[in-house]
Amino acid sequence: MTQVSELISKYLVFHDLDDEYQQLLADNAKIEQYEKGDSIFNKGASADSLYIITLGELELLEIESDRSSNLPAQVVKEGELVGWSWLMPEGRWNYFAKALTQLELVCINATPIREKIQDDHEFGYQMYKRLYHTVVERLFNTRCHMYEFMKK
């Protein structure tokens, strides 16, 4: 088992995914490292990756800015996923993502994953089921964050 395979199987969202599907993710993944302040992806750019944060934190921003502004942002931490915009053909990122700390990510190339989802409906169901939980959690956190922002 490769380091990437071990990292993918370690995280709760994929830990019980069939070995064949975990291997497909691992075969299309690489480890990326970023320094504090580095840009991970930009709003409006083509969304072609799914990220698992293995070390550090990143921030999702509606408007690219420095942290001195009062713009609402969401912090995504180790063990969480970022990126589901690739699920849709011609998907585009909806946010800017920047490293808040030193950051290590498993970056999964989404193009072959999207193709497999189209060909293998069981795999598609398993992926959507796992990503749905992340989407709902992120929306809830965004709503809470906006509520706190509005109270200020």
Summary of the structure (lengths in Angstrom):
residues: 152
radius of gyration: 15.5
end to end distance: 49.3
largest distance: 49.3
contacts: 434
relative contact order: 0.21
helix: 40%
strand: 27%
